[in-house]
């Protein structure tokens, strides 16, 4: 197997609010022999809010981030669902709108950059599964997770909208079946996503498969592909509490020992809001919520400092 090499777009959260996400990601890459180049020049993606106020600025900002991966001649990987969505939405728009691409590049030229569209953008979850391979990961397991029932929580932005994700998380999809961004029917989009990413927005399986490759027991529960409520927390905290609390209780009621998610915003919300959500819903909630790379690092035998469970709000250090 040839060595994999990626440009890592960390986003803001892994640099500031969740340092355990970045340290565990780098630890996993090191254990698997994956070379990572950090895109230190990159900036915030806009967090799915900037485009509501200034669409053009959002496009320029995200195109600029992609440019740094293009300069390295590397595919970009992300470790945040929202970063993944904003970045591929920009790539989708510019790759199919020459006029807008020209306008964006006119602005990027002011800082000596040009967006070309040569780098792919994929979430680390799918890079692990499709590029590295689940069987290869299974062979690297040093600490089997067989004594844990693990609830996968997918979040919204890695699954929807499906017409974008089947293209950017499916490197094997032939061009003849890739549309122009919304030209397919909703049914066709879902069918293509399932065919080429082995993922369905209605019944996702990637995290489940990864859990099983690490010899954990995957918990099947209704809420695993629901919204965590992060993006409505400031405007409607009670709604956010209800969304996160309902998903956590659903996992607990299906005998989960812990929850894992590929999105740091989901992780923050589910980890931080257990007390307030429990009070609102009238039940005690206590469930460790791990970042996806933390779970993988745990199974690969990475050090406790690299895994960073001490940074999790709901106590998770007993998992080691």
N, C-alpha and C positions, 0 to 999 in steps of 0.2 A: 504494500500500500504506500503510494507516494505521500510525502508530507503535505498536509493541508496548511494553507496560509491565508489569513483574513485581515482586513482592516476592521478594527472593532470601534463602532460608534457606541459609546457608553450611555449617551444621554446625560441629563442633569442628575437624576435621582441616584444613580449608582456612584456618582462622584461625591455627593453631598449627604443625602438622607439615608442611603442604604449602602455603606461601604462594604458590608458583607457580600453584597451581590457582585461587586467588582473583584474582590479578593477570591471568592469562590470560583468565579468564571475563569480567572487567570490560572487558578490552581488546577481546574479541570483540564484546561488547554495544555498545561504543562504535563500532567499525568498521561494525556492521550497523545502527546507529541504534536500538538497543533500549534503552529506559530501564529502569534497575535501581534499586530502592530496597532498601538493605541492612536486614535485620531485626536491628539491633544488640541489641535486648532479648531475642532468642531464646536458648535454651540447648540443651544436649546432648539428643539424641533418645533416649538410652539404649543406643545401639549394639547393639541386638538381644540385650542381656543383662539389662537392668534388669527387663523383664517376667517374667523367670524368678524374680525375687526379690520383686517388688512390682508386680503388673499394674496396680493402680489408680494408683499413682504414675506409671507409664509413660504411662497414658492422660492424666492431668492434665498431665504435662510436655509431651507432644506437642500436646495440645489448646491449651495456653497458647501454644505457638509459632504454631499456625495462627491463633489469635485476633489476633495482631499483623498478619497479612496481611489478615484480615477488617476490622480497624479502618481499614486503608488502602483498602479496597474493591478489592484487587488479587488476581489469581491468584498463588499461590506457586509458585516453581520451586526445585528442589534441584539440587545438584551432587555428590551422594553417593548411591550405590545403597542403602546401609543407611539413611541418613536418609529417602530416598524411601519405602522399605518401612515403616519404623516410623511415619512420618507418615500414609501412606495406610491402614495397618492401624488406626490410631486413628480416622481419619475414617470408615472403613468401619464400625467398631464403634459409634461414637457416632451416625452417621446412621441406623443400623438398630436401635438399642437406646435408646428414649426414657428408660427407667429409669436406665440407666448415664449417659446424657447429663445427666440432672438431677443425679445425684450428683457428676459431674465439675464441672458448673457451680456447684454449691453451694460446692465448694472454690475454684474460680476466682474466685468473687464476693469472696473474701477479699482479692484483689489487684485488684479492680475490672474483671474480665474476664468475658466470656460467650462460650462457643462456640456459633456459630449454624449452621455448616456451609455458609457462603456462598462460600468461596474454594475453587477447584480446586487440586490439588497435582500437579505434573508435573515430571519430570526435564528439565533443560535440553536434553538430547539430543533428546527428543521435541518440546520447544518449538521448537527450531531446525528440525527436519524438518517438523513439521506446521503450526506457526504461521508461521514465516518462509518456509520452503519451500526445498527443495534446489536448484531452478533459480535462485532468487534468490541463494542462497549461491554457486552456481557463477559467477554474474555478478560477484561481488565478489572472486574469487580474483586475487591479485596475484603470488603465488609458487606456481605449480603444483607439486604434489607428485609429478609424473610420474616422477621418478627414484627413488622409494621404493616398495619392497614393504612394505605395512603390514599387520600382523596385528591384527585387532580382537579384544579380549578383553572379553566382555560382563559377566562376573561373574554371581553368582546372583540378587542381590536386586532387579535391574531386570526380571527375567524370571519369577520364581516367588515366590509362588503366582499362577498365571495368572488365577484368578477375581477377584483384586484388581486386577491391573495392566491388564487390558483395559478396566476401567471408568475408571481414573484417568489412563491415558495415551491414552485414546481419546475425545476430546471430541465426536466425531460419532456415537457409538453411541446409537441411539434408546432411550428409556427402556423401551420395550416389550420390548427384548432384554436389558436389564440386570437381573440377578437380585438376590437379597438377600444375597449373600455366601456362596457355597458351595452354593447350591441346585441349580446346574447339575451335570451329570455332568462328570467330568474331560475327556471328549472334547468336550463342548459348550464348556467353558471355553477350551480351546485353540483351537477353531474360532472363537469370538468374538474372542479375542485376535488371531488371525491376520487376521480380517476387518477389525477396526477400528483396530488399531495397526500393521498390516502387519508383524507380528512373531510369531514362534513361539518358545516356550521351548525347542524342540528344534532349530530351525534359524533363529536370528535373522538379520535383514538390515539393521537400522537403521544400525549403525556401518559396515557394508560400503558402504551407499548413501552415507553421508556422506563416506567416504574417496574414493569414486569421484567425488562432486561436487567434491571438492578436487583432482581429477585424479590422485590416487594410485592405486596398484595394490593392490587388496584381496587379502589372502592367505586362502585357504580352508584350514582345518585343523581336525582333529577336536576339539581341546581348547578352541575359542573360546568355548563356552558352559559350560565346567566351573567348578568352585570353585577359588579361588586358595589356600585354606587359612588365610586370615587369622584367622577366628574360632576356630580350634582351636590356634593357635600356642602359647599359654601352656600348654595342657594336653597337647598332643601335637606338639611341634616337628618331629619326624621326619615325621609325617603331613603337616604343613604344607609342609615342604621338598619332599616327594614330589609334592604337588599342584601347587605353584608351579613346581617344576623341570621336571616332565613337560610342563606347558603351554608353558613357555619353549622347551624343546628341540623340542617339536612345531612351534612357530612357526619356529624356526631351521632345522629340517630341511625346512621348506617354503619356504625362501629368504627369510624375513622380514628386512628391514633394521631394523625397529623394531616395537614393539607399542604399541597405544593402548587405553585403557580409560576408561569413564565413571565409574569408582568410585575415589576416593582410597585406600580401604583395599586394594583389589586392586593399585593402583599402588604403594603402599608395600611390600606383600608381595613383589610381583614384582620391584621395583627393589632392595630391600634384601637379599633372600635368595639372590641369584644365586650368590655364592661358596659359602655353606653348602649350598645345594641341589646345586650342581655337585659338591662333594666327596662328598655322600651318594650321588649317582647315578653318579659316576665319569666325569663329562664336564665340560669347561669350558663355562661359560655366560656370555655377554656379549651383551646385547641392550638397547638403550635402551627404556625404558617411559615413554610420555607419557600425561598426562591428556588426555582428549578435547578440552577447550578449548585446551590447548597446541598440539595438532595444527591446530586450526582457526585459531588466532592465527598460526601459522607460515605457513599458506597465504594468510591475509588481509594479510600484510605488516606485522604488528605488530612493535614494537621488541623487541630481545633482552631488554631489562629487563622488559618486560611478559610475554613468553613464559616467562622464568625458567628456562631449561634448565640454568643453572649450579647450580640446587638439586637436580637429578636426581642420584641416587647413581651409577648406571651412566652413564658419560660420554655426554652427548647434545648438547653444545655444537657438535660438528662438523656437526650437522644444518642449522645456519643457514649 
